[in-house]
Amino acid sequence: MHVIGDSTHPTISNQGNRFIAPNDPFAKEITHRIYVPESKWKNWVWRSEGDLFMNGAFFRTSGPSSSSQFTFNKKNMIEAKPGTFVGRLTHFAGALKV
């Protein structure tokens, strides 16, 4: 689950992540919004692009279907790889042996 420490219209743009849900059927939603009614969070801009969802994990988008917040100049952006690349990208990640 994402942990968002603010409830004043946070914006999330997820790209190229891998989410593996636990076996608990009540812990599959990545975007679990607690302490805020849907009438408020339905206008927050939360997007998922190229993410990989495993074991029933899911991301619930919200906000308007198109937003000017996400019109970036391509030369200023690093293109995200899809979530299927996570294993290859993190294969050698971790603490260094000294």
N, C-alpha and C positions, 0 to 999 in steps of 0.2 A: 504494500500500500504506500502511496505517496503520503508524505507528511507535509501539510501546508500550514504554516504558522500564522496565517493572516486570513481574514475572511472579508477583506475589502476589495473584492473583484480581482483575485489573483489570476494571472494569465500563465498557462502552461502550454508549451509546445514540445511534445515528446517526439524524438526522432531516433530511430535505429537502436532501440533498447530491446532487451530480452527479459520477459517477465515469466517466471515459473511459479504458478500458484501452489500453495500447500494443499494437502488433501482435505483440509477443512472446507466443507462446502460454503461456509459463511465468510471465507476469507479469499475469495476469488477476484473481487473487484479492486482494481488498482486505484481507482479514483474515488474511494469511499469518502464521502463528505459527511462528517459528523458535526453535530452542534449547529448546523445551518439548515433551514428548511429549503426544499427544492425551489420554492418561489423566489428565493434569493440567489442560489447558485446556478440556476438555469441560464442566467445571463453572463456568467463567467466564461471566458474564452479558454477552453481546454481542448487541445488537439493531439492526435496521435498519427504519426506518419512513418511507415516502414518498420513499426515495432513488431516483435515476434511474441505471440501469446501462447503459453504452453500450460498444459494441465488445467484448462478451463479459465485461465486468467483473462480478464477483459477490462477494457478502458472505455468509460462512458464519456463521450464528448459532450460539450455544452457550448452555449453562446450562439451568436449568429452564424449562419453557414459560411459567410465570407466576412473577413475582417481586414480593415486597412492596417491593422497592427502587424500583419504578416506579409506586407509588401516590402521586401528587402531588395537591395541592389545585389545581384548575383556575385559581382566581384568582391563584395564584402562578406560573403558567406562561405563557409566550408560545407560542402555537401555531405550530408549524413549517409552512412552506409545502412542498409536494411538490418533489422535485428538478427537475421540469419548469419551475419558476419561476426556476431559477438564472440563465439567460441574461437574463431581464428584471430580476432583482434586482441583477445585477452589470454591466449594460450600461455604466454610466458610472463604474465602479470603476477605480481606478488612481491613479498619481501625478498630482498637480496640476501644471499648467504654470505657471511663475512668470514 
